């Protein structure tokens, strides 16, 4: 409740994603607190956020108020900042703020195992089907013109709606392993032995 929030006397309100900022806007206004909103990517690039609707979304209804009231918009990359600027966000409020990782608990790599690693949700925009096609080309090259070239193995760590289709696509690729969803601790261990991490992402429809 708002009375409980006032009792906490917050110095500022921080929301994640554009829609989260729109939802937090009236709360920040009622508290008289500065509002900061982190934009992660999809919320800055999705055409659905700008599509005309019979009934506008809450983000669309509150966007101009959000742009006027917010003290700052934290953009996780310069690309996101440029996208928001092109949409009319005040440039003076756009702050490029990369989300880093805590290096304190990271350990040096173990001996590399010669395998490539993909990690992420198995959805279209991650481009795993492209990666599998590249692995197939490498395999065909080994079987044909370049028999002496060793094809690296590929580990796919993650889960998602395309997993069954991707497993079917990779059925004839013996060097590919699906590891499923992994805990952060296990994934860190897998990364320490991987030869390289592959990121075949593409723009989603």
C-alpha positions, -999 to 999 in steps of 0.1 A, spaced: 0 0 0 11 36 -6 10 44 31 35 16 37 57 28 10 57 63 23 67 50 57 98 35 41 107 70 27 123 57 -5 149 80 -21 141 68 -56 121 42 -76 138 19 -101 118 -1 -126 130 -26 -151 116 -26 -187 95 2 -203 62 -14 -192 76 -17 -156 83 20 -157 48 28 -169 34 7 -140 57 24 -115 51 59 -127 20 67 -105 37 52 -75 68 74 -80 46 105 -86 26 98 -54 58 94 -34 74 124 -50 104 102 -57 127 102 -87 120 74 -112 147 55 -131 138 29 -157 162 3 -171 155 -6 -208 170 -40 -217 165 -43 -254 132 -58 -265 113 -30 -248 133 -5 -269 130 -24 -302 97 -42 -304 74 -28 -330 44 -40 -309 51 -12 -284 45 14 -311 17 -3 -330 -16 16 -331 -43 -2 -312 -80 3 -306 -72 2 -269 -36 15 -263 -15 -4 -238 -6 11 -204 29 17 -218 15 36 -247 -10 56 -226 17 67 -201 47 70 -223 47 108 -227 42 112 -189 70 87 -183 94 106 -206 86 138 -188 87 126 -152 115 100 -152 149 113 -140 168 89 -162 165 59 -185 193 34 -180 201 17 -214 220 -15 -213 239 -6 -245 244 23 -268 223 6 -294 193 7 -270 200 44 -262 201 52 -299 168 34 -304 151 53 -276 165 86 -288 150 79 -322 116 73 -305 116 108 -289 131 100 -255 149 131 -241 186 125 -249 196 143 -217 179 115 -197 194 85 -216 222 69 -196 242 40 -212 248 17 -183 262 -18 -192 251 -46 -169 283 -63 -158 291 -94 -139 308 -99 -105 344 -110 -112 352 -115 -75 341 -152 -76 353 -161 -111 381 -186 -113 406 -191 -142 396 -214 -170 404 -251 -168 420 -269 -197 399 -262 -228 380 -292 -241 378 -282 -277 340 -278 -277 320 -248 -286 292 -236 -262 259 -220 -268 239 -209 -237 205 -193 -238 168 -198 -242 159 -219 -272 137 -194 -291 139 -181 -326 158 -149 -320 187 -169 -304 195 -183 -339 204 -219 -327 191 -233 -360 217 -212 -379 244 -225 -356 233 -261 -362 234 -255 -400 269 -242 -396 279 -273 -377 264 -294 -405 285 -276 -431 316 -282 -411 307 -319 -408 301 -321 -446 334 -304 -452 352 -329 -431 335 -358 -449 344 -342 -483 370 -317 -492 387 -313 -458 389 -348 -442 418 -338 -420 400 -309 -404 386 -318 -370 350 -306 -364 346 -290 -330 319 -304 -307 290 -282 -297 272 -281 -264 238 -264 -262 229 -253 -227 193 -241 -223 157 -249 -228 128 -234 -246 99 -240 -270 121 -249 -299 140 -276 -282 123 -305 -299 126 -290 -333 163 -282 -327 170 -318 -315 154 -331 -347 175 -307 -368 206 -320 -350 197 -357 -352 225 -364 -378 251 -343 -360 270 -365 -336 292 -337 -323 262 -318 -309 250 -323 -273 219 -308 -257 227 -302 -220 193 -288 -210 188 -260 -185 217 -255 -161 221 -238 -128 244 -207 -128 270 -226 -108 270 -256 -133 270 -232 -163 301 -214 -149 318 -247 -146 309 -256 -182 321 -223 -195 355 -227 -178 363 -257 -201 347 -245 -233 369 -236 -262 346 -206 -271 311 -193 -266 291 -189 -297 263 -162 -300 244 -166 -332 215 -142 -323 194 -125 -349 166 -99 -350 133 -115 -342 102 -109 -364 
